[in-house]
Amino acid sequence: MDFHLSRPMDIDPEGRTLLDVAAMADVVRATAGALHEAGVRPGDRVVVYKENHFDCLLLAAAGVRVGAVPVMLSGLMDPDTVRPLLQRTEPRLLVSGRRLLEQRGSDGAALSEFSDRVLSLDGGIPEAISLTDVLGASAPPPVHRADDELMMLTHTSGTTGIPKLIMYTPEKLQGQMARLECRHLPPITFGRKDTVAMFLPYVHARSFTWIYSVLTLSPATVLLMSENDPETVGPMFLKHRPTSIEALPIDFLRMAELTRQGQGDAFASVRMFIGNFDAMHWSVIRAFLNASRHRFPVWREGYGQSETGGMGMTAITRRKANKRRDEMPGPRKVGRPMPGFVKLKVVDPQTFAPVPRGKPGIVLARTKARCVGYYKEPERWQEKAVGDWWNTGDIGVMTRTGALKLLDREVNYATGMSCLELEDTLVDRLPDGHDIALLPVPGSPPVPVVASPDGQLAKDVWETAVRGLPELAEPVVIGFKEMPRTGTGKILREQLRRQHLTGAGHPGHGRWT
């Protein structure tokens, strides 16, 4: 099994872009030695806050190897968001790069002030340890930990404020979350002849469950992508011909340009596209399935949360994708709970009593993979833990056949409509390259924030798009790059509200977001 990287890792002094499993293990061992030389000991917290790359995962593995607890933070978060997370975890070591370390918070403070020590991967930071100074040190023997011992912390999306830090143990992450994915279930998992391409925020727990499946199922080639720009993706995919691609919605949106430029050959061999983290717009799903020349390509969409792992899955065929969203009215189906692993139910938001099938309510999940808490925030955990059940904060409908359809997040849910459904339909009607967020306002029509490639939206184009739909307010139009997003590409709706809806209330209370 070969690993091809879109660029060299920041922790590999040899600058390689092709490695095998043995070479990956050598990098982990060498990095573990460097962390130990930098003063990390069992039980210490090590914050990894760097540019997105697969080496984030290897840094975490090295930290676990020496007995530390890696705290994985997206390099897309700003200093004012990272600072309280550093204060919460009190790290022994902050691992980062010069660009991020040179940033200052709104009060002028540097992030280095909130960690005992700092390790700069590319040097250039006064009083910080440089990676080159500690590489070459011998790695201590691996430190083993119990199945119920804290192993790692990763953060939630942070769509409504400072992210929470989720506590993972070996039993939850390895024993439960990764277990189902490591089973060979053709055609929805990959096999030994596949070429698998992965785009991920590599600080996310999803990357850790995914790597277990890769090492277990052993595809022939793995493409580790840290960039989603067509100039990088196109040539790499034309050279290596992926058969399976997993990416975030924002990655697919960026790569969709390749399907419109007559370069669809980059996706000609793909038999399975995998979308995670958020719903993907119908028009984008259609573009990628149509770009594949496989006889029966499929789009596999997962429903899950960082706290629970996967909870459901659905598959979309090319034939289904080529129907427009307004030809299939109703909320997006996210699939059925995974039998033997997850149970889902829909309950009344006030009483938590089960509601009849077909009636909207809060979605609760019960799974053995549920994590053990939010680090140093037990009250926020208890707000969402309902006995053995987990409050997802989603409003959904259970169909008569047991499939789950999602309407909205509770904080954004307006009775009698689904903003997610309307957004999907609108993007399908608007020209390529547009995105949209509907902001519900109590007592008034939802306010559309439309992101277009050039920050412009012709009146006739908008009037055509909204024809026959429920009443909407006049749109707020911004440039596509101005749409605020989290490290996983989710739209920061609260930030949009602050910018464009001063003083407007929410339809929901948001306690479970």
C-alpha positions as CSV (number, residue, x, y, z in Angstrom):
1,M,0.0,0.0,0.0
2,D,1.5,3.3,-1.1
3,F,0.6,6.8,0.3
4,H,0.9,9.7,-2.2
5,L,0.8,13.1,-0.6
6,S,-0.3,16.3,-2.3
7,R,2.7,18.0,-0.7
8,P,5.5,16.9,1.7
9,M,4.7,16.7,5.4
10,D,5.8,19.5,7.7
11,I,7.4,16.9,10.1
12,D,9.3,15.0,7.5
13,P,12.8,16.4,7.0
14,E,13.2,14.3,3.8
15,G,10.3,16.1,2.1
16,R,8.9,12.9,0.7
17,T,5.5,12.7,-1.1
18,L,5.5,8.9,-1.5
19,L,5.6,6.6,1.6
20,D,4.6,3.1,2.6
21,V,3.3,1.9,5.9
22,A,6.8,1.2,7.3
23,A,7.9,4.7,6.4
24,M,4.8,6.2,8.1
25,A,5.7,4.2,11.2
26,D,9.3,5.6,11.1
27,V,7.9,9.1,11.0
28,V,5.7,8.5,14.0
29,R,8.6,7.0,15.9
30,A,10.9,9.9,15.1
31,T,8.3,12.4,16.0
32,A,7.7,10.6,19.3
33,G,11.4,11.0,20.0
34,A,11.2,14.7,19.2
35,L,8.2,15.3,21.5
36,H,9.9,13.4,24.3
37,E,13.1,15.5,23.8
38,A,10.9,18.6,23.9
39,G,9.8,17.7,27.4
40,V,6.5,15.8,26.8
41,R,5.8,13.1,29.4
42,P,2.9,10.7,30.0
43,G,-0.3,12.5,30.9
44,D,0.7,15.8,29.4
45,R,-1.5,17.6,27.0
46,V,0.1,18.4,23.6
47,V,-1.8,20.8,21.4
48,V,-1.5,20.3,17.6
49,Y,-2.5,23.6,15.9
50,K,-1.1,23.7,12.3
51,E,-1.8,23.9,8.6
52,N,-4.0,21.1,7.6
53,H,-2.1,18.0,6.5
54,F,-2.0,14.3,7.1
55,D,0.9,14.8,9.4
56,C,-1.6,16.2,12.0
57,L,-2.7,12.6,12.5
58,L,0.9,11.3,12.7
59,L,1.7,14.0,15.3
60,A,-1.3,12.8,17.3
61,A,0.0,9.2,17.0
62,A,3.4,10.2,18.2
63,G,1.8,12.0,21.2
64,V,-0.2,8.9,22.1
65,R,2.9,6.8,21.8
66,V,4.7,8.7,24.5
67,G,1.6,8.7,26.7
68,A,0.5,12.3,26.2
69,V,-3.0,13.4,25.3
70,P,-3.1,15.2,21.9
71,V,-5.4,18.2,21.6
72,M,-6.2,18.6,18.0
73,L,-7.1,22.1,16.8
74,S,-7.8,23.3,13.3
75,G,-5.3,25.7,11.8
76,L,-8.2,27.6,10.4
77,M,-9.3,28.8,13.8
78,D,-8.3,32.4,14.8
79,P,-6.3,33.1,17.9
80,D,-9.3,34.4,19.9
81,T,-10.9,31.0,19.4
82,V,-7.8,29.0,20.1
83,R,-6.8,30.9,23.2
84,P,-9.7,29.7,25.5
85,L,-9.0,26.1,24.4
86,L,-5.4,26.5,25.4
87,Q,-6.5,27.9,28.7
88,R,-8.9,25.0,29.2
89,T,-6.3,22.3,28.5
90,E,-3.1,23.9,29.9
91,P,-0.8,22.2,27.5
92,R,2.7,21.1,28.2
93,L,3.6,21.7,24.5
94,L,2.0,23.7,21.7
95,V,3.0,22.3,18.3
96,S,2.5,24.8,15.4
97,G,4.1,26.7,12.6
98,R,5.6,30.1,12.3
99,R,2.6,31.7,10.5
100,L,0.1,30.7,13.1
101,L,2.5,31.4,16.0
102,E,3.1,34.9,14.8
103,Q,-0.6,35.7,14.9
104,R,-1.9,37.9,17.8
105,G,-5.3,37.9,19.5
106,S,-7.5,40.9,19.6
107,D,-5.7,41.9,22.9
108,G,-2.3,41.6,21.3
109,A,-1.4,38.4,23.2
110,A,0.6,35.6,21.4
111,L,-0.6,32.0,21.7
112,S,2.8,31.0,23.0
113,E,1.9,32.7,26.3
114,F,-0.7,30.0,27.0
115,S,1.5,26.9,26.8
116,D,4.5,25.8,28.9
117,R,6.6,25.2,25.8
118,V,6.2,25.8,22.1
119,L,7.6,23.6,19.2
120,S,7.8,25.5,15.9
121,L,7.8,23.1,13.0
122,D,9.6,25.6,10.7
123,G,11.6,27.6,13.2
124,G,11.8,31.3,13.3
125,I,10.1,31.9,16.7
126,P,12.2,33.3,19.5
127,E,12.2,31.1,22.7
128,A,10.4,28.3,20.8
129,I,11.9,24.9,20.3
130,S,12.6,24.2,16.6
131,L,11.7,20.8,15.3
132,T,15.2,20.5,13.7
133,D,16.7,20.8,17.2
134,V,14.9,17.8,18.6
135,L,14.6,15.5,15.7
136,G,17.0,12.6,15.9
137,A,16.3,11.9,19.6
138,S,15.5,8.3,20.5
139,A,11.9,7.5,21.1
140,P,11.0,6.0,24.5
141,P,9.1,2.7,24.7
142,P,5.4,3.1,23.8
143,V,3.2,3.9,26.8
144,H,0.1,1.7,27.0
145,R,-3.2,3.0,28.3
146,A,-6.4,1.4,29.5
147,D,-9.4,1.2,27.2
148,D,-11.3,3.7,29.3
149,E,-8.4,6.2,29.7
150,L,-8.5,9.6,28.0
151,M,-6.6,9.2,24.7
152,M,-7.3,12.4,22.6
153,L,-9.3,15.6,22.5
154,T,-10.8,17.1,19.3
155,H,-13.0,20.1,18.9
156,T,-16.6,20.5,17.7
157,S,-17.4,22.7,14.7
158,G,-17.9,25.9,16.8
159,T,-20.7,27.1,14.6
160,T,-22.3,29.0,17.5
161,G,-19.2,30.1,19.5
162,I,-16.1,28.6,21.2
163,P,-15.9,24.9,20.3
164,K,-16.3,22.2,22.8
165,L,-13.5,19.6,23.3
166,I,-14.6,16.0,22.9
167,M,-13.0,13.3,25.1
168,Y,-12.1,10.1,23.3
169,T,-10.9,6.9,24.9
170,P,-9.4,3.9,23.0
171,E,-12.6,1.9,23.6
172,K,-14.8,4.6,22.0
173,L,-12.5,5.6,19.2
174,Q,-11.0,2.3,18.2
175,G,-13.3,-0.2,19.7
176,Q,-16.6,1.3,18.6
177,M,-16.3,4.2,16.1
178,A,-13.8,2.5,13.8
179,R,-15.2,-1.0,14.2
180,L,-18.0,-0.8,11.6
181,E,-15.8,0.9,9.0
182,C,-13.2,-1.7,9.2
183,R,-15.6,-4.4,7.9
184,H,-15.4,-5.3,4.2
185,L,-18.9,-4.4,2.9
186,P,-18.7,-4.1,-0.9
187,P,-19.7,-2.0,-2.7
188,I,-19.8,0.7,0.1
189,T,-16.3,0.1,1.4
190,F,-13.1,0.0,-0.6
191,G,-11.1,-3.1,-1.5
192,R,-7.5,-4.0,-2.2
193,K,-7.5,-2.8,-5.8
194,D,-8.9,0.6,-5.0
195,T,-7.2,4.0,-5.2
196,V,-8.6,6.0,-2.3
197,A,-8.4,9.8,-2.2
198,M,-9.1,11.6,1.1
199,F,-9.7,15.3,1.8
200,L,-10.2,15.9,5.5
201,P,-9.4,18.3,8.4
202,Y,-6.8,15.8,9.7
203,V,-7.3,17.1,13.3
204,H,-10.8,15.7,13.3
205,A,-11.7,12.3,14.8
206,R,-13.0,11.2,11.4
207,S,-9.4,11.0,10.1
208,F,-8.6,8.6,13.0
209,T,-11.4,6.2,12.3
210,W,-10.7,6.4,8.6
211,I,-7.0,5.5,8.9
212,Y,-8.0,2.4,10.9
213,S,-10.2,1.3,7.9
214,V,-7.3,2.0,5.5
215,L,-4.8,-0.1,7.5
216,T,-7.4,-2.9,7.8
217,L,-8.9,-3.0,4.3
218,S,-5.5,-2.1,2.6
219,P,-6.4,-0.4,-0.7
220,A,-3.6,-0.4,-3.3
221,T,-3.0,3.4,-3.2
222,V,-4.0,6.2,-0.9
223,L,-4.0,9.8,-2.0
224,L,-3.6,12.1,1.0
225,M,-4.9,15.5,-0.1
226,S,-4.3,18.7,1.9
227,E,-5.3,21.1,-0.9
228,N,-8.6,21.2,-2.8
229,D,-7.6,23.7,-5.5
230,P,-8.2,22.3,-9.1
231,E,-4.6,23.1,-10.1
232,T,-3.4,20.5,-7.5
233,V,-6.2,18.1,-7.7
234,G,-6.6,17.8,-11.4
235,P,-3.1,16.6,-12.3
236,M,-2.9,14.2,-9.3
237,F,-6.2,12.6,-10.1
238,L,-5.3,12.3,-13.8
239,K,-2.1,10.5,-12.8
240,H,-3.4,8.2,-10.1
241,R,-7.1,7.7,-11.2
242,P,-9.0,7.4,-7.8
243,T,-11.8,5.0,-7.5
244,S,-13.1,6.4,-4.2
245,I,-13.1,10.0,-3.0
246,E,-14.1,11.3,0.4
247,A,-14.2,15.0,1.0
248,L,-16.0,17.8,2.8
249,P,-18.8,19.8,1.1
250,I,-16.4,22.8,0.7
251,D,-13.9,20.5,-1.0
252,F,-16.4,19.2,-3.5
253,L,-17.6,22.8,-4.2
254,R,-14.0,23.8,-4.9
255,M,-13.3,20.8,-7.1
256,A,-16.6,21.1,-9.0
257,E,-14.7,23.5,-11.3
258,L,-13.0,20.5,-12.8
259,T,-16.3,19.0,-13.9
260,R,-17.2,22.2,-15.7
261,Q,-13.9,22.7,-17.5
262,G,-14.0,19.6,-19.6
263,Q,-11.5,18.0,-17.2
264,G,-14.0,15.5,-15.9
265,D,-11.5,12.7,-16.8
266,A,-10.1,13.4,-13.3
267,F,-13.1,11.6,-11.9
268,A,-13.6,9.1,-14.7
269,S,-12.6,6.1,-12.6
270,V,-14.5,7.0,-9.5
271,R,-17.2,4.5,-8.4
272,M,-17.9,6.0,-5.0
273,F,-18.0,9.6,-3.8
274,I,-18.3,9.9,0.0
275,G,-19.7,13.1,1.6
276,N,-19.4,13.8,5.3
277,F,-19.8,16.6,7.9
278,D,-22.7,18.4,6.2
279,A,-25.3,17.9,3.5
280,M,-24.0,18.3,0.0
281,H,-26.1,20.3,-2.5
282,W,-27.9,18.2,-5.1
283,S,-26.4,20.1,-8.0
284,V,-22.9,19.3,-6.9
285,I,-23.7,15.6,-6.3
286,R,-25.1,15.5,-9.9
287,A,-22.0,17.1,-11.4
288,F,-19.6,14.5,-9.8
289,L,-21.7,11.5,-10.6
290,N,-22.1,12.6,-14.2
291,A,-18.3,13.1,-14.4
292,S,-17.7,9.5,-13.5
293,R,-17.5,7.0,-16.4
294,H,-18.1,4.0,-14.0
295,R,-21.2,2.1,-15.0
296,F,-22.9,2.5,-11.6
297,P,-21.2,5.3,-9.6
298,V,-22.7,6.1,-6.2
299,W,-22.7,9.0,-3.8
300,R,-22.5,7.8,-0.2
301,E,-23.6,10.3,2.3
302,G,-23.1,9.8,6.0
303,Y,-25.0,11.2,9.0
304,G,-23.1,11.5,12.2
305,Q,-21.6,13.8,14.8
306,S,-18.2,14.0,16.4
307,E,-19.6,12.9,19.7
308,T,-21.2,9.7,18.3
309,G,-19.5,8.7,15.1
310,G,-21.6,7.5,12.2
311,M,-25.4,7.2,12.9
312,G,-26.8,6.6,9.4
313,M,-26.0,6.4,5.7
314,T,-27.7,6.8,2.4
315,A,-26.7,6.2,-1.2
316,I,-27.6,8.3,-4.2
317,T,-27.4,6.9,-7.7
318,R,-26.6,8.8,-10.9
319,R,-30.2,8.3,-12.0
320,K,-31.6,9.8,-8.8
321,A,-29.1,12.7,-8.8
322,N,-30.2,13.7,-12.3
323,K,-33.7,14.6,-11.0
324,R,-33.9,18.1,-9.8
325,R,-34.5,18.8,-6.2
326,D,-37.9,20.4,-6.9
327,E,-38.9,17.2,-8.6
328,M,-38.5,15.3,-5.3
329,P,-40.2,17.6,-2.7
330,G,-39.5,16.9,1.0
331,P,-36.6,17.1,3.3
332,R,-33.3,15.3,2.6
333,K,-33.2,11.7,3.6
334,V,-30.1,10.8,5.5
335,G,-30.7,7.1,5.7
336,R,-31.5,4.4,8.3
337,P,-29.6,3.8,11.6
338,M,-26.9,1.2,11.3
339,P,-28.4,-2.0,12.5
340,G,-26.8,-3.5,15.6
341,F,-24.8,-0.3,16.2
342,V,-27.2,2.7,16.4
343,K,-30.8,3.4,17.4
344,L,-32.5,6.6,16.5
345,K,-35.8,8.1,17.7
346,V,-37.7,11.4,17.2
347,V,-39.2,13.0,20.3
348,D,-41.1,16.1,21.3
349,P,-38.7,19.0,22.1
350,Q,-40.6,19.8,25.3
351,T,-41.5,16.5,26.8
352,F,-39.0,14.2,25.1
353,A,-41.9,11.7,24.5
354,P,-41.7,9.9,21.2
355,V,-43.7,11.5,18.4
356,P,-45.6,9.6,15.7
357,R,-43.8,8.8,12.5
358,G,-44.0,11.6,10.0
359,K,-44.1,14.3,12.7
360,P,-41.1,16.5,13.3
361,G,-39.2,16.4,16.5
362,I,-35.7,16.3,18.1
363,V,-33.5,13.4,16.9
364,L,-32.1,11.3,19.7
365,A,-29.4,8.6,19.1
366,R,-28.2,5.7,21.2
367,T,-24.9,4.2,20.4
368,K,-22.0,2.5,22.2
369,A,-19.7,4.8,20.4
370,R,-20.9,7.9,22.2
371,C,-17.9,9.7,23.7
372,V,-17.3,10.2,27.4
373,G,-17.7,14.0,27.8
374,Y,-16.7,17.5,27.0
375,Y,-13.3,18.3,28.6
376,K,-13.8,20.5,31.7
377,E,-17.4,21.4,30.6
378,P,-19.6,18.7,32.2
379,E,-22.6,20.9,32.2
380,R,-22.6,21.3,28.4
381,W,-22.4,17.5,28.1
382,Q,-25.3,16.9,30.5
383,E,-27.4,19.4,28.5
384,K,-27.2,16.9,25.6
385,A,-27.0,13.5,27.3
386,V,-30.5,12.1,27.9
387,G,-29.7,8.9,29.9
388,D,-28.2,6.5,27.3
389,W,-29.5,8.7,24.5
390,W,-27.8,11.6,22.8
391,N,-29.6,14.8,21.8
392,T,-28.3,15.6,18.3
393,G,-29.8,19.1,18.3
394,D,-31.3,18.2,14.9
395,I,-35.0,18.4,13.9
396,G,-36.0,15.4,11.9
397,V,-38.9,13.2,10.8
398,M,-38.9,9.4,10.9
399,T,-40.7,7.9,7.9
400,R,-43.0,4.9,8.0
401,T,-40.2,2.7,6.7
402,G,-37.7,3.8,9.4
403,A,-35.6,6.3,7.4
404,L,-34.6,9.6,8.9
405,K,-35.2,12.9,7.1
406,L,-33.6,16.0,8.4
407,L,-35.3,19.4,8.5
408,D,-32.9,21.8,10.3
409,R,-30.8,22.3,13.3
410,E,-33.1,23.1,16.3
411,V,-31.7,26.6,16.6
412,N,-32.7,27.4,13.0
413,Y,-35.9,25.5,12.8
414,A,-39.0,27.4,11.7
415,T,-42.2,25.4,12.1
416,G,-43.8,24.3,8.9
417,M,-40.7,24.5,6.7
418,S,-37.2,23.2,6.1
419,C,-34.5,25.7,5.4
420,L,-32.1,22.8,4.4
421,E,-34.6,21.7,1.8
422,L,-35.1,25.2,0.5
423,E,-31.4,25.9,0.4
424,D,-30.8,22.7,-1.6
425,T,-33.6,23.6,-4.1
426,L,-32.3,27.2,-4.5
427,V,-28.7,26.2,-5.2
428,D,-30.0,23.7,-7.7
429,R,-31.9,26.5,-9.5
430,L,-29.1,29.1,-9.3
431,P,-26.1,29.2,-11.7
432,D,-23.1,27.1,-10.8
433,G,-20.8,28.4,-8.2
434,H,-23.4,29.8,-5.8
435,D,-24.1,28.9,-2.2
436,I,-26.8,30.0,0.2
437,A,-27.7,30.2,3.9
438,L,-31.3,30.9,5.0
439,L,-31.6,32.7,8.3
440,P,-35.0,32.2,9.9
441,V,-36.5,35.1,11.8
442,P,-39.5,34.7,14.1
443,G,-42.6,36.3,12.6
444,S,-40.9,37.2,9.3
445,P,-39.8,35.4,6.1
446,P,-36.3,33.8,6.3
447,V,-33.5,36.0,5.1
448,P,-31.4,34.5,2.3
449,V,-27.6,35.2,2.3
450,V,-26.5,34.3,-1.2
451,A,-22.8,33.8,-2.0
452,S,-22.0,34.2,-5.7
453,P,-18.6,34.0,-7.4
454,D,-18.4,37.8,-8.0
455,G,-20.6,39.1,-5.2
456,Q,-23.4,40.0,-7.7
457,L,-26.9,38.5,-8.2
458,A,-29.1,39.6,-11.1
459,K,-32.7,40.3,-10.0
460,D,-34.2,38.2,-12.8
461,V,-32.0,35.2,-11.8
462,W,-33.2,35.4,-8.2
463,E,-36.8,35.8,-9.2
464,T,-36.6,32.7,-11.3
465,A,-34.9,30.8,-8.5
466,V,-37.6,31.6,-5.9
467,R,-40.6,31.1,-8.2
468,G,-43.1,28.8,-6.5
469,L,-41.2,28.6,-3.2
470,P,-42.4,29.9,0.2
471,E,-41.9,33.6,0.8
472,L,-38.4,34.8,1.4
473,A,-37.0,38.2,2.4
474,E,-34.9,40.2,-0.1
475,P,-31.5,38.4,-0.4
476,V,-28.2,39.6,1.0
477,V,-25.6,39.1,-1.6
478,I,-21.9,38.5,-0.8
479,G,-18.9,37.1,-2.6
480,F,-18.3,33.3,-2.3
481,K,-15.1,33.7,-0.3
482,E,-16.9,36.0,2.1
483,M,-19.2,33.2,3.4
484,P,-17.9,32.5,6.9
485,R,-17.1,28.9,7.5
486,T,-15.7,26.6,10.2
487,G,-12.6,24.4,9.8
488,T,-14.9,21.7,8.4
489,G,-16.5,24.1,5.9
490,K,-19.8,24.5,7.7
491,I,-21.4,27.9,7.3
492,L,-21.1,30.1,10.5
493,R,-24.8,31.1,10.6
494,E,-24.4,32.9,13.9
495,Q,-21.7,35.2,12.4
496,L,-24.0,35.9,9.4
497,R,-26.7,36.8,11.9
498,R,-24.4,39.2,13.7
499,Q,-23.4,40.8,10.4
500,H,-26.8,41.1,8.7
501,L,-29.6,40.5,11.3
502,T,-28.7,42.8,14.2
503,G,-31.1,42.2,17.0
504,A,-33.2,39.5,15.3
505,G,-34.1,36.5,17.4
506,H,-33.8,32.8,16.7
507,P,-36.8,30.5,16.0
508,G,-35.2,27.9,18.4
509,H,-33.4,28.2,21.7
510,G,-30.1,26.6,20.6
511,R,-29.4,24.8,24.0
512,W,-28.5,21.6,22.2
513,T,-26.3,23.1,19.5
